[in-house]
Amino acid sequence: MTKVLNQIEIGTMIKTARKRKRLTQKELAEKVGCTLAHIGRIEIGAAHPSIKLLGELQGVLDTIIFDLFPFFEEEDKQTLFSRLLHELPKLKKAKLKTVVDLVVLMTKEDHD
């Protein structure tokens, strides 16, 4: 079963990873190229990070996206692939592009 995280949970996970690295919000904002206010809004769940910002966060926080966002409980690879193929046709073009960008980012980290 998939667990969809809400913005507050995502913000909490980013805040935890930031604190683990002993960074202030200001330091993190400077390192990822966004404003202190935006990091603050993300951490309280009032905003969400873009795919580009997720990539920056993953680098600065020395983590991978799935460490920040454990979207799936244990499922085998074939089940996950089948579910993905079932859901993709339902997406509008802009959201489909976001999914593709996220997959590209995640496969890049697997090859680095």
N, C-alpha and C positions, 0 to 999 in steps of 0.2 A: 504494500500500500504506500502511496506517495504522501509525504507530508509537505504541504505548501507552507512555507514560512511567511509570516507577515513582516512588515517593515520594522516593527519594534524588535522582533527576534533577530532579524538581519543586523540591525543597528547594534544590538547587544553583543552579537558575535564579533562584529568589527571592533567594538570598544574593548572587548576582552582580549582580542589579538593585539590591539594597540598597546594596552597596558602590559601585556606579556613582554612586549618589546621595549617597555619603559619609555614610551613616547608620549608627549603631550598632544592634544588635538592640534595645536599650532604647528608643532614639528611635523606631524603626519601630513597636515594640509600642505605645508611647504614642500615636503618630499614627493607628494603625489600631484602637485600642481593645481590645487583647488583652494577655495577659501576656508578659513577657520569656521565660518558660519555654516558652510555646506557640510563639513565633517560633523559639526555639532548636530545639524538637522538629521543627518544619516543615523548617528548614534542614538538619537531619541525616537527614531522611526517616523520623522516628519518628511523625509526625503529618501530616495533610493539611489544607489550609485549606478552610473552608466556602465556599459560593458568595458569601455576604455578605462574608466576609473577602477573597475574591478581588477583589471590587469595591473594597474599601477599599485593598488593596494596589495595584491598578491606578492609583487616584487618587494615592496618596502616591508611588509609584515613577515616576509620569509615563510609564506604559506602557499597553499594552492586553493583554488576556488572551492573545492569540495570540503576542505578543512573549515572554511568559513560558512559554507552552506550545505550541510548534509541533507540534501533534498530527498534521498531515497533510503529506505530501510534496505536490508540485505535482499537483493534480488539477483538472479543470475543474469549474465550479460545478454543472453538471447531474449529473456523476458523484457528487459529494459529496451532492447532494440525493437521488439515487436510493439511495445507501448508507444515508443517514439514514432514509429511509422504510422501507427493508428491516429495519433494526435496531429501530426504535421499538416495534413490536408485541411484541417480546421482553421489554421492560422491565416490571418490577413498578411499581405506582402511585407509590410513593415515589421511585424512581429516575427515572421519567418526569417527575415534578414538578421534580426537580433539573435535568433536561435543559431543561425549559421555562424555569425560572428563569435558567439560563445563557444560553439563546438571547435572552431578554428583555434581560438585562444587556448582551450583545454587540450587539444591535440598537440599544439605547439609545446606546452609544458611537459607533455609526455615524451617528447623527442629531445628536449634540452638536457 
